Amino acid sequence: MASKPLGNLTGLKPSQITAISRLYNRRFPDQGGCTPDQARELAILSRGVSRQLGVLINRKGVPVMVIVGEQDGILIPELSRHRQADSRLSGLRLLHTHLDSSLLTQEDLMDMVFLRLDAVSVLTVSSDGAPITCQIAHILPPNADELPYQVHPAMIWDDVDFDFGAGVRALEDELARTGQSVATTAREGAAILVSVASESKSAQERSLAELAELAATAGLDVVGQVVQRVTRVNPKLILGRGKLAELEVLALQKNAATLVFDQELTPTQQRNLSEITERKVLDRTQLILDIFAQHAQTREGKMQVEMAQLKYMMPRLVGQSRALSRLAGGIGGRGPGESRLEMDRRKIRERIAQIKTELGSVRKHRKSTRSRRDKAGLPIVSLVGYTNAGKSTLLNTLTKSVVLAENKLFATLDPTSRRLRFPEDREIILTDTVGFIRHLPADLREAFMATLEELESADVLVHVADASHPEMEAQVQAVESILRDLSIDGIPRILALNKIDRISEETRQTLGYVYPDAVFISAIERPTLAPLVDRVKALL
């Protein structure tokens, strides 16, 4: 007995549904894909309902699914139960109709790639319900320099002589010979960066350069990037279907298992992208959280990271789905909060409340520590600036300390204070703080407020900026904006342009005109720091 067709059957007559259901009773040949009678029947039925029709056929030629689409598209349901193994093809091919002269679309090809179909073929239908042309595409073995599929030229519908069975056997023989698989060659650490925004392409590329640094700090190997400028973001997938197809092809070519978006994804977008691409999907916030989780050392820092992680993950908890497992594991899901990501929302809210209470105690302790400093009469000088600007290196050079200083973003998360004695037997407290970054998520800023509160008691702020960075001006503005948000922009501050050993004399002169009050230093060269020390003493 024939099964019912899938898809949107609204508006179809019972007789039409019955006629379409009879397609289940046909056996489709490997040679040519269908008989002339089957092609004419499919064309007549498709034109009769004014919708695309599709038939998913197994390797025995038996239809396992008959799908009724819309006039301009067809939606293939979940095929997981038909897959033979994660690394192999599904064992199915798709034969479907187009009601105009259009041949295989990018969406058709991406359905083939995403669903790992053996092949996909389209039959164009005339206005009077006759078949016109046929075009076929099939999967190829993975090759970093080529597309993962081959599209054959269109042919007159009754001239098709392609042998689907022989094609599949040849592909599987090649995969067996080379030890490759169709879908599992992706490397866990290989990542594609993606930006979808209304900003100009050049602005997006500059932001992606910073995202690449974040990715490298998190331990990812960036192998490509995709940029799309849009006037309106797709609420379901953030980017358009065509660009998603381009992204999937690039990920297949580069064997990338991870997609990192420069924008913050909604829970729906992240879930949909993860399900469609079957890759790990991260956004900028999750990447920063991962870096914080790796670098937090103190109990306070770990609590702050955990709270931010839990706040981020709570709206994304959708049960034990494959999407969640890809969200919560490995890069983007490490750190103190990792073991709590499976908790229900009520328990997460309780844990967040507990962390807030404990952080409140930390703030009180910090406040009493600052009060003791005030009684001791020791001035406080705090180093602020963009991440990786050289603050920790400057602290080490001035105080002869060994605070961790690496050429990575967010190498310092926990505030560090050291005493510095001037030649005049005067002492100050020099404090290193977490680096700032553009588009810092609100939850992260709140979670690290205890760290940033150190700045409120500072007598002088030394704003350290990387003079050699191509985005230095934007970074300076970002730091100034955060200082204003924290209402501490009234504290006297000195702009220290660091890494002058990496810039030309011409660049230095230009920066001198733009920032006439700045002090030029190289944090690794102690003699260059004398003007900065003199400026600090003058302000104190």
C-alpha positions as CSV (number, residue, x, y, z in Angstrom):
1,M,0.0,0.0,0.0
2,A,1.4,3.4,-1.0
3,S,2.4,5.9,1.8
4,K,1.2,9.4,1.8
5,P,3.4,12.2,0.3
6,L,5.2,14.5,2.7
7,G,5.1,18.3,2.7
8,N,2.4,21.0,2.4
9,L,-0.7,19.2,1.2
10,T,-3.0,22.1,1.9
11,G,-5.1,23.0,-1.1
12,L,-4.6,19.6,-2.8
13,K,-7.6,17.5,-3.8
14,P,-7.9,14.0,-2.5
15,S,-7.6,12.7,-6.1
16,Q,-4.3,14.6,-6.5
17,I,-2.9,13.3,-3.2
18,T,-3.8,9.8,-4.3
19,A,-2.2,10.2,-7.7
20,I,1.0,11.6,-6.1
21,S,1.0,8.7,-3.6
22,R,1.2,6.2,-6.5
23,L,4.8,7.3,-7.1
24,Y,5.7,5.1,-4.1
25,N,4.7,2.1,-6.2
26,R,7.2,2.9,-9.0
27,R,10.6,1.4,-9.3
28,F,13.2,3.8,-10.7
29,P,16.1,2.5,-12.8
30,D,19.8,3.4,-12.3
31,Q,20.3,4.0,-16.0
32,G,18.9,7.4,-16.8
33,G,17.3,7.8,-13.4
34,C,13.7,7.3,-14.6
35,T,11.8,5.8,-17.5
36,P,10.1,8.0,-20.1
37,D,6.7,7.1,-18.6
38,Q,7.9,8.1,-15.1
39,A,9.3,11.4,-16.3
40,R,6.0,12.2,-18.1
41,E,3.9,11.2,-15.0
42,L,6.1,13.3,-12.7
43,A,5.8,16.4,-15.0
44,I,2.0,16.1,-15.4
45,L,1.5,15.7,-11.6
46,S,3.8,18.6,-10.8
47,R,2.1,21.0,-13.3
48,G,-1.3,19.8,-12.1
49,V,-0.7,20.9,-8.5
50,S,1.5,23.8,-9.6
51,R,4.2,22.7,-7.1
52,Q,7.6,21.1,-7.2
53,L,7.5,17.4,-6.6
54,G,10.4,15.3,-5.3
55,V,11.1,11.6,-5.0
56,L,13.9,10.2,-2.8
57,I,15.0,6.9,-4.2
58,N,17.2,4.3,-2.6
59,R,19.9,2.3,-4.3
60,K,17.4,-0.5,-5.2
61,G,15.4,2.1,-7.1
62,V,12.6,2.1,-4.5
63,P,11.1,5.5,-3.5
64,V,11.4,6.0,0.3
65,M,9.9,9.5,0.4
66,V,7.6,11.5,-1.9
67,I,7.7,15.2,-1.2
68,V,5.3,18.0,-2.2
69,G,7.1,21.3,-2.3
70,E,6.1,24.8,-3.1
71,Q,6.1,26.5,-6.5
72,D,9.7,27.7,-6.1
73,G,11.3,25.2,-3.7
74,I,11.2,21.9,-2.0
75,L,12.0,21.0,1.7
76,I,13.6,17.7,2.5
77,P,12.8,16.3,6.0
78,E,15.3,14.9,8.4
79,L,17.1,11.9,6.9
80,S,19.1,10.6,9.9
81,R,17.4,7.2,10.0
82,H,18.3,6.7,6.3
83,R,22.0,7.4,6.8
84,Q,24.2,4.3,6.8
85,A,27.0,5.9,8.8
86,D,28.2,9.4,9.7
87,S,31.1,9.1,7.3
88,R,29.2,7.8,4.3
89,L,26.5,8.9,1.8
90,S,22.8,8.5,2.7
91,G,22.3,5.9,0.0
92,L,19.5,8.1,-1.5
93,R,19.2,10.2,-4.6
94,L,16.7,13.0,-5.3
95,L,14.7,13.4,-8.5
96,H,12.6,16.6,-8.4
97,T,10.8,19.0,-10.7
98,H,11.2,22.7,-11.5
99,L,8.1,24.5,-12.9
100,D,10.3,26.9,-15.0
101,S,13.4,26.6,-17.1
102,S,15.8,26.9,-14.2
103,L,18.2,24.0,-13.7
104,L,19.9,22.9,-10.5
105,T,20.1,25.8,-8.0
106,Q,22.7,26.4,-5.4
107,E,20.1,25.4,-2.8
108,D,19.6,22.1,-4.6
109,L,23.4,21.5,-4.5
110,M,23.6,22.4,-0.9
111,D,20.8,20.0,0.0
112,M,22.8,17.3,-1.7
113,V,25.9,18.3,0.3
114,F,24.2,18.8,3.7
115,L,22.2,15.6,3.4
116,R,25.0,13.6,1.7
117,L,22.7,12.4,-1.1
118,D,24.3,10.2,-3.7
119,A,23.0,12.5,-6.4
120,V,20.4,15.1,-7.2
121,S,18.6,15.6,-10.6
122,V,16.1,18.1,-11.7
123,L,13.4,17.7,-14.4
124,T,12.1,21.0,-15.9
125,V,8.4,21.1,-16.8
126,S,6.7,23.0,-19.6
127,S,3.5,25.1,-19.1
128,D,1.4,22.2,-20.5
129,G,2.9,19.6,-18.2
130,A,5.6,18.0,-20.4
131,P,9.1,17.2,-19.4
132,I,11.8,19.4,-21.1
133,T,15.3,19.1,-19.8
134,C,17.2,17.2,-17.1
135,Q,20.3,18.1,-15.2
136,I,22.3,15.8,-12.8
137,A,24.9,16.5,-10.0
138,H,26.6,14.0,-7.7
139,I,29.0,14.0,-4.8
140,L,32.8,13.8,-5.3
141,P,35.5,12.6,-2.9
142,P,36.8,15.5,-0.7
143,N,39.5,17.6,-2.3
144,A,40.7,20.9,-0.8
145,D,41.1,22.5,-4.2
146,E,37.8,21.5,-5.8
147,L,34.1,21.7,-5.1
148,P,32.7,18.6,-3.3
149,Y,30.4,17.8,-6.2
150,Q,30.2,17.7,-10.0
151,V,27.4,19.2,-12.0
152,H,26.8,17.7,-15.5
153,P,25.5,19.7,-18.4
154,A,21.7,19.8,-19.0
155,M,20.3,17.3,-21.5
156,I,17.0,16.7,-23.3
157,W,15.0,14.7,-20.8
158,D,14.8,11.5,-22.9
159,D,18.6,11.6,-23.8
160,V,19.8,11.0,-20.2
161,D,22.1,8.0,-20.1
162,F,23.8,8.6,-16.7
163,D,24.3,5.4,-14.6
164,F,23.6,6.3,-11.0
165,G,24.5,2.9,-9.7
166,A,27.9,2.8,-11.4
167,G,28.6,6.4,-10.2
168,V,28.0,5.5,-6.6
169,R,30.1,2.3,-6.8
170,A,33.0,4.4,-8.4
171,L,32.8,7.0,-5.6
172,E,32.8,4.4,-2.8
173,D,35.7,2.5,-4.4
174,E,37.6,5.8,-4.5
175,L,36.8,6.5,-0.9
176,A,37.9,3.0,0.1
177,R,41.1,3.3,-1.9
178,T,42.2,6.7,-0.4
179,G,40.8,6.0,3.1
180,Q,38.7,9.2,2.8
181,S,35.1,9.8,3.9
182,V,32.6,12.2,2.6
183,A,31.8,14.0,5.8
184,T,34.2,13.3,8.6
185,T,37.5,14.7,7.3
186,A,36.9,18.0,9.2
187,R,39.5,18.9,11.7
188,E,38.2,19.9,15.1
189,G,40.6,22.8,15.5
190,A,40.1,24.2,11.9
191,A,37.8,27.2,11.8
192,I,36.1,29.4,9.3
193,L,35.4,33.0,10.4
194,V,32.1,34.6,9.4
195,S,30.9,38.2,9.5
196,V,27.3,39.2,8.7
197,A,26.6,42.9,9.2
198,S,25.4,46.1,7.7
199,E,28.9,47.6,7.9
200,S,31.2,48.0,4.9
201,K,33.2,45.0,3.8
202,S,36.4,46.7,4.8
203,A,35.1,47.4,8.3
204,Q,34.0,43.8,8.7
205,E,37.4,42.5,7.5
206,R,39.1,44.7,10.1
207,S,36.9,43.3,12.8
208,L,37.6,39.7,11.5
209,A,41.3,40.4,11.9
210,E,40.7,40.8,15.6
211,L,38.4,37.8,15.7
212,A,41.3,35.8,14.1
213,E,43.5,36.8,17.0
214,L,40.8,35.7,19.5
215,A,40.5,32.4,17.6
216,A,44.2,31.8,17.7
217,T,44.3,32.6,21.5
218,A,41.5,30.0,22.0
219,G,43.6,27.4,20.1
220,L,41.8,27.5,16.8
221,D,43.5,27.3,13.4
222,V,41.8,29.8,11.1
223,V,41.6,28.4,7.5
224,G,39.2,30.8,5.8
225,Q,36.6,33.6,6.2
226,V,33.3,34.6,4.7
227,V,31.9,38.2,4.7
228,Q,28.4,39.2,3.9
229,R,27.0,42.7,4.0
230,V,23.3,42.8,4.6
231,T,20.6,45.5,5.2
232,R,18.6,43.1,7.4
233,V,19.9,40.1,9.3
234,N,18.2,36.8,8.6
235,P,16.5,36.0,12.0
236,K,16.7,32.3,11.5
237,L,20.2,31.8,10.1
238,I,21.8,35.3,10.4
239,L,23.0,34.9,6.7
240,G,21.2,34.1,3.5
241,R,20.8,30.6,2.1
242,G,23.1,31.4,-0.8
243,K,25.9,32.6,1.5
244,L,25.3,29.7,3.8
245,A,25.9,27.4,0.8
246,E,29.1,29.3,0.0
247,L,30.2,28.9,3.6
248,E,29.5,25.1,3.6
249,V,31.5,24.6,0.4
250,L,34.4,26.5,1.9
251,A,34.2,24.5,5.1
252,L,34.2,21.3,3.1
253,Q,37.1,22.4,1.0
254,K,39.1,23.4,4.1
255,N,38.0,20.5,6.3
256,A,36.8,22.9,8.9
257,A,34.8,21.6,11.8
258,T,34.1,25.0,13.5
259,L,32.3,28.1,12.3
260,V,33.0,31.3,14.3
261,F,30.7,34.3,13.8
262,D,31.9,37.8,14.6
263,Q,28.4,38.8,15.7
264,E,26.5,37.5,18.7
265,L,24.0,34.8,17.6
266,T,20.6,34.3,19.0
267,P,19.8,30.9,20.5
268,T,17.6,30.2,17.5
269,Q,20.3,31.1,14.9
270,Q,23.0,29.1,16.7
271,R,20.7,26.0,17.0
272,N,19.6,26.2,13.3
273,L,23.1,26.7,12.0
274,S,24.4,23.8,14.1
275,E,21.7,21.5,12.9
276,I,22.0,22.4,9.2
277,T,25.8,22.4,8.9
278,E,26.4,19.7,11.5
279,R,29.5,21.7,12.6
280,K,30.3,23.5,15.9
281,V,29.0,27.0,15.7
282,L,30.5,29.7,18.0
283,D,30.0,33.4,18.2
284,R,32.3,36.2,19.4
285,T,30.9,36.1,22.9
286,Q,31.4,32.3,23.3
287,L,35.0,32.6,22.0
288,I,35.8,35.4,24.5
289,L,34.2,33.3,27.3
290,D,36.4,30.3,26.3
291,I,39.6,32.5,26.5
292,F,38.5,33.8,29.9
293,A,37.9,30.2,31.0
294,Q,41.4,29.2,30.0
295,H,43.1,32.2,31.6
296,A,41.2,32.7,34.9
297,Q,43.5,31.7,37.7
298,T,42.0,32.9,41.0
299,R,38.8,31.6,42.6
300,E,37.2,35.0,42.0
301,G,38.2,35.0,38.3
302,K,36.8,31.5,37.9
303,M,33.5,32.5,39.5
304,Q,33.2,35.5,37.2
305,V,33.7,33.3,34.2
306,E,31.3,30.7,35.4
307,M,28.6,33.3,35.9
308,A,29.0,34.7,32.5
309,Q,29.0,31.2,30.9
310,L,25.8,30.3,32.7
311,K,24.1,33.5,31.7
312,Y,25.1,32.9,28.1
313,M,24.1,29.2,28.0
314,M,20.8,29.4,29.9
315,P,18.6,30.5,26.9
316,R,20.4,28.0,24.7
317,L,19.6,24.9,26.8
318,V,17.3,22.9,24.6
319,G,17.7,19.5,26.0
320,Q,20.1,16.7,25.1
321,S,20.1,17.5,21.4
322,R,23.0,17.2,19.0
323,A,23.1,20.9,18.7
324,L,23.6,21.4,22.4
325,S,26.4,18.8,22.4
326,R,28.1,20.8,19.7
327,L,27.6,24.1,21.6
328,A,28.8,22.8,25.0
329,G,31.9,20.7,24.1
330,G,35.5,21.6,23.6
331,I,36.4,25.1,22.4
332,G,33.7,27.5,23.3
333,G,32.4,25.3,26.2
334,R,35.4,25.0,28.6
335,G,35.9,26.4,32.0
336,P,34.4,26.3,35.5
337,G,30.8,26.4,34.2
338,E,31.2,23.4,31.8
339,S,29.9,20.8,34.2
340,R,26.8,23.0,35.0
341,L,25.6,23.5,31.4
342,E,23.3,20.5,31.6
343,M,21.5,21.8,34.6
344,D,17.9,23.1,34.3
345,R,17.2,26.7,34.3
346,R,16.0,26.8,37.9
347,K,19.3,25.4,39.2
348,I,21.3,27.7,36.9
349,R,19.4,30.8,38.3
350,E,20.2,29.5,41.8
351,R,23.9,29.1,41.0
352,I,24.1,32.6,39.5
353,A,22.5,34.0,42.6
354,Q,25.0,32.1,44.7
355,I,28.0,33.4,42.6
356,K,26.7,37.0,42.9
357,T,26.6,36.7,46.7
358,E,30.2,35.3,46.8
359,L,31.4,38.0,44.4
360,G,29.7,40.6,46.7
361,S,31.9,39.3,49.5
362,V,34.9,39.6,47.3
363,R,34.0,43.2,46.5
364,K,33.7,44.0,50.2
365,H,37.1,42.4,50.8
366,R,38.6,44.5,48.0
367,K,37.0,47.6,49.5
368,S,38.6,47.0,52.9
369,T,41.9,46.4,51.2
370,R,41.6,49.7,49.3
371,S,40.7,51.4,52.6
372,R,43.9,50.1,54.2
373,R,45.8,51.4,51.2
374,D,44.2,54.8,51.6
375,K,45.1,54.9,55.3
376,A,48.7,54.0,54.4
377,G,48.7,57.0,52.0
378,L,50.0,55.0,49.0
379,P,48.8,56.4,45.7
380,I,47.4,53.9,43.2
381,V,48.3,54.0,39.5
382,S,46.3,51.6,37.4
383,L,47.2,50.4,33.9
384,V,44.3,50.2,31.5
385,G,44.1,49.6,27.8
386,Y,43.1,47.4,25.0
387,T,43.9,43.7,25.3
388,N,47.4,42.7,24.3
389,A,48.6,46.4,24.4
390,G,51.5,45.5,26.7
391,K,50.2,46.4,30.2
392,S,51.6,43.3,31.9
393,T,55.0,43.7,30.2
394,L,55.0,47.3,31.4
395,L,54.2,46.2,35.0
396,N,57.0,43.6,34.9
397,T,59.6,46.1,33.6
398,L,58.8,48.8,36.0
399,T,58.5,46.6,39.1
400,K,60.9,43.8,38.1
401,S,58.1,41.3,38.5
402,V,57.2,38.1,36.7
403,V,53.5,38.6,36.0
404,L,52.4,36.5,33.0
405,A,52.8,38.5,29.9
406,E,52.1,36.8,26.5
407,N,51.5,38.0,23.0
408,K,47.9,36.8,23.3
409,L,44.5,38.5,23.8
410,F,43.3,38.4,27.5
411,A,46.5,36.9,28.9
412,T,45.7,38.8,32.1
413,L,42.3,38.4,33.7
414,D,42.9,38.7,37.4
415,P,44.1,42.1,38.7
416,T,47.7,42.2,39.9
417,S,49.2,44.9,42.2
418,R,52.8,45.6,42.8
419,R,54.7,48.2,44.8
420,L,56.9,50.6,42.9
421,R,59.5,52.8,44.7
422,F,60.6,56.0,43.2
423,P,64.2,57.3,43.7
424,E,62.8,59.9,46.1
425,D,61.8,57.0,48.5
426,R,58.2,57.5,47.5
427,E,56.1,54.4,46.9
428,I,53.0,53.8,44.8
429,I,50.8,50.8,44.1
430,L,50.9,49.8,40.4
431,T,47.9,47.7,39.3
432,D,47.4,45.7,36.1
433,T,43.9,45.1,35.0
434,V,42.0,43.0,32.4
435,G,42.3,44.3,28.9
436,F,39.4,45.9,27.2
437,I,38.0,44.9,23.8
438,R,35.4,46.3,21.4
439,H,31.8,44.9,21.6
440,L,32.5,43.4,25.0
441,P,29.2,41.5,25.9
442,A,27.1,43.1,28.6
443,D,27.1,40.0,30.8
444,L,30.9,39.8,30.7
445,R,31.2,43.4,31.6
446,E,28.9,42.9,34.6
447,A,30.7,39.7,35.6
448,F,34.0,41.5,35.6
449,M,32.8,44.6,37.4
450,A,34.6,43.4,40.6
451,T,37.8,43.5,38.6
452,L,37.2,46.8,37.1
453,E,36.1,48.3,40.4
454,E,39.9,48.5,41.2
455,L,40.0,51.4,38.8
456,E,37.6,53.5,40.9
457,S,40.2,54.0,43.6
458,A,43.0,54.9,41.2
459,D,44.7,58.2,41.5
460,V,46.1,58.0,38.0
461,L,45.2,55.9,35.0
462,V,47.9,55.0,32.5
463,H,46.2,54.2,29.2
464,V,48.6,51.8,27.4
465,A,48.0,51.6,23.6
466,D,49.8,49.5,21.0
467,A,51.3,52.1,18.6
468,S,52.1,49.5,16.1
469,H,48.6,48.1,15.7
470,P,46.8,49.2,12.5
471,E,43.6,49.7,14.5
472,M,45.2,51.7,17.3
473,E,42.9,54.7,17.0
474,A,39.8,52.6,17.2
475,Q,41.2,50.7,20.2
476,V,42.0,54.0,22.0
477,Q,38.4,55.2,21.4
478,A,37.0,51.8,22.6
479,V,38.9,52.1,25.9
480,E,37.9,55.7,26.4
481,S,34.3,54.7,25.8
482,I,34.4,51.9,28.4
483,L,36.0,54.3,30.9
484,R,33.1,56.7,30.3
485,D,30.6,53.8,30.8
486,L,32.3,53.0,34.1
487,S,32.1,56.8,35.1
488,I,35.8,56.9,35.8
489,D,36.8,59.1,32.9
490,G,37.3,61.9,35.3
491,I,40.4,60.3,36.8
492,P,43.7,61.9,35.6
493,R,45.2,59.7,32.9
494,I,48.3,59.4,30.7
495,L,48.2,58.0,27.2
496,A,51.3,55.8,26.8
497,L,51.9,54.7,23.2
498,N,53.7,51.4,23.5
499,K,55.8,49.3,21.2
500,I,57.6,52.2,19.5
501,D,60.4,49.8,18.7
502,R,58.0,48.4,16.0
503,I,57.1,51.6,14.2
504,S,59.0,53.9,11.9
505,E,60.1,57.4,12.8
506,E,57.6,58.8,10.3
507,T,54.7,57.0,12.0
508,R,56.0,58.2,15.4
509,Q,55.9,61.8,14.2
510,T,52.4,61.4,12.8
511,L,51.2,60.0,16.1
512,G,52.9,62.9,17.9
513,Y,50.7,65.3,15.9
514,V,47.5,63.3,16.6
515,Y,48.3,62.7,20.3
516,P,50.4,65.6,21.4
517,D,50.1,64.7,25.1
518,A,51.1,61.1,24.7
519,V,54.2,59.5,26.1
520,F,56.1,57.2,23.7
521,I,57.5,54.0,25.3
522,S,58.7,50.5,24.7
523,A,57.6,48.3,27.6
524,I,60.5,46.0,27.1
525,E,63.1,48.8,27.1
526,R,63.4,50.2,30.6
527,P,65.3,53.5,29.6
528,T,62.3,54.5,27.4
529,L,60.0,54.5,30.5
530,A,61.7,57.4,32.3
531,P,59.4,60.1,30.7
532,L,56.3,58.0,31.7
533,V,57.6,57.8,35.3
534,D,58.2,61.5,35.4
535,R,54.7,62.2,34.1
536,V,53.2,59.9,36.8
537,K,55.1,61.6,39.6
538,A,54.1,65.1,38.3
539,L,50.4,64.1,38.4
540,L,50.7,62.6,41.9
